[in-house]
Amino acid sequence: MNKSFLIYLASIFIALSFSANLINPSLAQDKKMTIEELLSRHLESIGSPEARSAIKTRMASGQLKFVIRTGSPYQEDTVARIISAGAKFRCTILWPRILRDRKEEEIIFDGERVATGFLQYQKGQPLSDFFFRFQLPLQEGLVGGVLSTTWPLARMEERQPRLEYKGLKKVEGQQAHAVDYRKRKGLADLKITLYFDAETFRHLRTEYRYEIDNTFGSDAPDSSRMQSTRQQLTEEFDDFRAVDGVTLPHRYKLQLARESGFRADLRDWELSVQKVSHKEPLDDSLFKAK
């Protein structure tokens, strides 16, 4: 086999490899993507370093549609507000049809402690109960995604989470980069996965999953002795628009799915953001449970 023939074969191999990448660019991108590159592209999708650093507080408010999809269907249209300052977060939902004397449900993280529910009673709807039981999403600043100043991927030096790139996956028919998120130290009950648009690198979705199997009795487990408990909270982000030099989602949907034994529950909270402000004075007292 002469040298010119070997060179010819090598050129064919290179051409075929290049063509394969053109045919399936997402596969090539999937193999080459690193966490560092993904984070850099994601922050660019929000805004320039100057625009991001100039914003210290944020208030986002709008119409909220609440839907119970299982059992006796129920829907209520109300309003909600999310405020954040640094690592501090507060979400307020008005429920005029649920309680007469205490109409505001709160989800709060003051930088150290979590408080949720109809705070006068320390009990709320399933959403705030979820965040009270599983406090990591609030403590890490994940709740609300980039709609909140608490977003940990914009505070990497402070949070230092452990991130693992899981490749490209389909999310609602859309290609997205999947990243597993874990806190810097220790274990957590929740498995957390973040999803970023494969082209724009905008944060599209966060999934929080909890699952446990309980065995009853001392005999070998069977279907009658096993009861699985599953909860999954999903945050979805859409309708991105520029505000004061940063691009933020104006549609924010949470869906909570719960399953225990033969009982299942599915609920949605969908916020249509109508106003975003970075100029409102936010006193520390706003992040204290009343």
TORMARKE-494969 format. One record per residue (C-alpha): x, y, z; residue number from 1. Coordinates in Angstrom, 3 decimals. Example, Ala and Ser with C-alpha at 12.3 -4.5 7.8 and 13.67 -1.06 7.14 Angstrom:
<rs>
> u/v/w/seq
> 12.300/-4.500/7.800/1
> 13.670/-1.060/7.140/2
</rs>
This chain:
<rs>
> u/v/w/seq
> 0.000/0.000/0.000/1
> 1.717/3.175/-1.170/2
> 1.901/6.470/0.668/3
> -0.391/8.381/-1.704/4
> -3.156/5.806/-1.195/5
> -2.872/6.130/2.590/6
> -3.138/9.908/2.293/7
> -6.217/9.421/0.096/8
> -7.875/7.178/2.714/9
> -7.083/9.659/5.480/10
> -8.660/12.511/3.513/11
> -11.841/10.448/3.024/12
> -12.014/9.681/6.752/13
> -11.631/13.375/7.651/14
> -14.288/14.356/5.133/15
> -16.718/11.744/6.476/16
> -16.144/12.891/10.055/17
> -16.762/16.507/9.078/18
> -19.938/15.531/7.206/19
> -21.206/13.588/10.228/20
> -20.827/16.674/12.372/21
> -22.734/18.725/9.809/22
> -25.507/16.143/9.682/23
> -25.747/15.952/13.483/24
> -24.259/19.180/14.902/25
> -26.057/18.699/18.206/26
> -24.136/15.460/18.770/27
> -20.819/17.199/18.200/28
> -21.882/20.048/20.466/29
> -23.032/17.543/23.090/30
> -19.602/15.885/23.172/31
> -17.626/19.117/23.366/32
> -19.760/21.066/25.832/33
> -18.210/21.768/29.220/34
> -19.806/23.173/32.362/35
> -17.564/26.235/32.130/36
> -18.643/26.964/28.557/37
> -22.298/26.357/29.331/38
> -22.201/28.712/32.320/39
> -20.466/31.406/30.289/40
> -22.988/31.156/27.443/41
> -25.883/31.091/29.913/42
> -24.760/34.288/31.650/43
> -24.326/35.941/28.244/44
> -27.951/35.029/27.474/45
> -29.040/37.099/30.493/46
> -27.009/40.205/29.703/47
> -23.598/41.814/29.762/48
> -21.519/41.664/32.967/49
> -22.120/45.384/33.451/50
> -25.911/45.055/33.087/51
> -26.059/42.076/35.430/52
> -23.887/43.615/38.130/53
> -25.823/46.896/38.059/54
> -28.983/45.146/39.290/55
> -29.170/44.620/43.050/56
> -32.910/44.106/43.569/57
> -35.871/42.967/41.505/58
> -39.633/43.037/41.835/59
> -41.770/41.029/39.403/60
> -45.556/40.894/39.602/61
> -48.515/39.804/37.523/62
> -51.536/37.587/37.106/63
> -51.439/34.064/38.521/64
> -53.594/31.180/37.307/65
> -53.934/28.309/39.775/66
> -55.323/24.967/38.569/67
> -56.010/21.665/40.352/68
> -55.953/18.988/37.639/69
> -56.902/15.897/39.657/70
> -59.837/14.936/41.841/71
> -62.356/17.781/41.791/72
> -60.980/20.198/39.170/73
> -60.572/23.750/40.415/74
> -59.265/27.006/38.951/75
> -58.629/30.401/40.474/76
> -57.235/33.572/38.904/77
> -55.368/35.810/41.306/78
> -52.156/37.860/41.556/79
> -48.633/37.176/42.800/80
> -45.408/39.073/43.404/81
> -41.778/37.958/43.599/82
> -39.184/40.234/45.203/83
> -35.498/39.505/45.633/84
> -32.363/41.249/46.832/85
> -29.070/39.418/46.697/86
> -29.675/36.037/48.357/87
> -33.032/37.072/49.844/88
> -36.317/35.995/48.281/89
> -40.032/36.457/48.882/90
> -43.017/35.255/46.882/91
> -46.491/36.447/47.859/92
> -49.680/34.890/46.476/93
> -53.097/36.377/47.214/94
> -55.916/33.900/47.916/95
> -59.088/35.948/48.501/96
> -61.337/32.915/47.952/97
> -59.502/30.483/50.255/98
> -59.272/32.310/53.602/99
> -61.176/35.362/54.715/100
> -58.933/36.580/57.527/101
> -55.519/35.680/56.109/102
> -55.373/35.955/52.345/103
> -51.633/36.046/51.639/104
> -49.547/32.919/51.212/105
> -45.816/33.585/51.592/106
> -42.658/31.743/50.552/107
> -39.663/33.470/52.157/108
> -35.926/33.035/52.496/109
> -34.196/35.793/54.473/110
> -30.676/34.617/53.671/111
> -30.610/32.174/56.577/112
> -34.054/30.781/57.320/113
> -37.072/29.586/55.347/114
> -40.649/30.530/56.252/115
> -43.701/29.514/54.247/116
> -47.466/29.237/54.339/117
> -50.223/31.446/55.657/118
> -47.680/32.628/58.199/119
> -50.192/33.397/60.921/120
> -50.976/29.660/60.985/121
> -47.648/28.291/59.700/122
> -49.575/26.250/57.189/123
> -50.233/26.854/53.536/124
> -51.022/25.334/50.200/125
> -49.088/22.322/48.825/126
> -46.573/24.621/47.099/127
> -45.394/26.377/50.243/128
> -45.610/23.111/52.180/129
> -43.248/21.571/49.600/130
> -40.704/24.374/50.081/131
> -40.959/24.130/53.850/132
> -40.236/20.404/53.762/133
> -37.553/20.671/51.069/134
> -35.723/23.907/51.849/135
> -32.696/23.378/49.619/136
> -34.171/25.102/46.514/137
> -34.742/28.305/48.525/138
> -31.462/28.053/50.413/139
> -29.523/27.612/47.167/140
> -31.408/30.421/45.408/141
> -32.841/28.222/42.662/142
> -36.515/29.171/43.032/143
> -37.641/31.589/40.339/144
> -34.671/30.944/38.072/145
> -33.156/34.073/36.530/146
> -36.320/35.957/37.469/147
> -34.731/36.251/40.927/148
> -31.449/37.880/41.985/149
> -30.822/34.759/44.088/150
> -30.046/32.655/40.976/151
> -26.956/30.634/42.031/152
> -25.401/30.358/38.564/153
> -24.959/34.126/38.673/154
> -23.324/33.767/42.131/155
> -20.991/30.828/41.514/156
> -18.191/32.076/43.747/157
> -20.607/32.365/46.647/158
> -22.615/29.157/46.152/159
> -19.990/26.861/44.555/160
> -22.488/24.108/43.662/161
> -21.456/20.775/42.197/162
> -22.635/20.651/38.592/163
> -22.605/17.657/36.250/164
> -23.319/17.997/32.551/165
> -25.735/15.254/31.395/166
> -25.870/15.960/27.659/167
> -28.632/17.056/25.323/168
> -32.179/16.011/26.129/169
> -35.642/16.751/24.758/170
> -37.785/19.114/26.871/171
> -41.302/19.654/25.537/172
> -39.982/18.744/22.084/173
> -37.078/21.177/22.397/174
> -33.371/20.336/22.569/175
> -31.853/21.385/25.886/176
> -28.619/20.945/27.796/177
> -29.263/19.043/31.049/178
> -27.213/19.743/34.185/179
> -27.532/17.971/37.526/180
> -27.276/20.394/40.462/181
> -26.026/19.491/43.944/182
> -25.127/21.730/46.837/183
> -21.456/22.182/47.635/184
> -21.416/19.899/50.694/185
> -23.601/17.155/52.081/186
> -26.465/15.097/50.757/187
> -29.957/16.211/49.799/188
> -33.368/14.557/49.570/189
> -34.062/16.136/46.196/190
> -32.559/15.295/42.828/191
> -32.281/18.584/40.936/192
> -31.817/18.976/37.165/193
> -31.542/22.249/35.235/194
> -32.275/22.568/31.510/195
> -30.901/25.214/29.127/196
> -31.960/25.926/25.548/197
> -29.484/24.262/23.164/198
> -29.200/27.384/20.995/199
> -29.772/30.400/23.250/200
> -28.564/28.850/26.562/201
> -31.501/30.431/28.383/202
> -32.675/28.579/31.478/203
> -35.902/26.824/30.474/204
> -36.696/24.406/33.264/205
> -35.800/23.064/36.706/206
> -36.949/19.708/38.050/207
> -36.931/18.784/41.760/208
> -37.599/15.072/42.307/209
> -38.166/13.118/45.516/210
> -38.960/9.417/45.714/211
> -39.025/6.838/48.490/212
> -40.365/3.272/48.749/213
> -41.872/2.245/52.085/214
> -42.115/-1.455/52.945/215
> -44.772/-2.577/55.427/216
> -44.449/-5.823/57.362/217
> -41.520/-8.202/57.703/218
> -42.430/-10.603/54.908/219
> -41.053/-10.355/51.402/220
> -42.393/-7.179/49.763/221
> -45.168/-7.434/47.233/222
> -47.505/-4.928/45.578/223
> -49.813/-4.874/48.590/224
> -46.990/-4.163/51.048/225
> -45.141/-1.510/49.069/226
> -46.164/2.125/48.945/227
> -44.152/4.566/46.881/228
> -44.117/8.252/47.694/229
> -43.147/10.543/44.853/230
> -43.111/14.296/44.512/231
> -41.868/16.332/41.585/232
> -41.912/20.096/41.347/233
> -41.178/21.534/37.914/234
> -40.402/25.166/37.133/235
> -40.799/26.285/33.498/236
> -39.696/29.601/32.001/237
> -40.768/31.202/28.715/238
> -41.604/34.511/26.993/239
> -38.159/36.088/27.451/240
> -37.975/39.881/27.150/241
> -35.316/42.519/27.767/242
> -35.706/44.740/30.840/243
> -33.005/47.261/31.818/244
> -30.391/45.464/29.734/245
> -31.123/41.929/30.984/246
> -33.316/39.259/29.406/247
> -35.854/37.732/31.780/248
> -38.723/35.239/31.472/249
> -42.200/36.757/31.639/250
> -43.980/33.418/31.904/251
> -43.208/31.352/34.987/252
> -45.030/28.091/35.609/253
> -44.720/25.697/38.537/254
> -46.276/22.256/38.492/255
> -46.376/20.004/41.544/256
> -47.083/16.296/41.058/257
> -47.546/14.148/44.161/258
> -48.175/10.417/44.365/259
> -48.529/8.287/47.476/260
> -49.814/4.754/47.137/261
> -52.918/4.957/44.976/262
> -53.438/8.697/45.532/263
> -52.226/11.274/43.038/264
> -52.409/15.054/42.931/265
> -51.403/17.493/40.176/266
> -51.481/21.295/40.500/267
> -50.261/24.261/38.425/268
> -49.310/27.823/39.314/269
> -48.686/29.968/36.220/270
> -47.504/33.556/36.578/271
> -47.798/35.980/33.666/272
> -45.348/38.728/34.588/273
> -46.746/42.165/33.806/274
> -44.265/44.383/35.614/275
> -40.555/44.102/36.388/276
> -38.751/46.792/38.355/277
> -35.142/47.123/39.489/278
> -35.676/50.483/41.162/279
> -38.029/49.653/44.020/280
> -36.455/50.169/47.485/281
> -36.564/46.795/49.227/282
> -36.080/47.017/52.971/283
> -34.784/43.962/54.854/284
> -38.070/43.848/56.770/285
> -39.785/42.673/53.571/286
> -37.914/39.386/53.891/287
> -38.948/38.716/57.468/288
> -41.891/36.488/58.321/289
> -44.656/38.526/59.966/290
</rs>
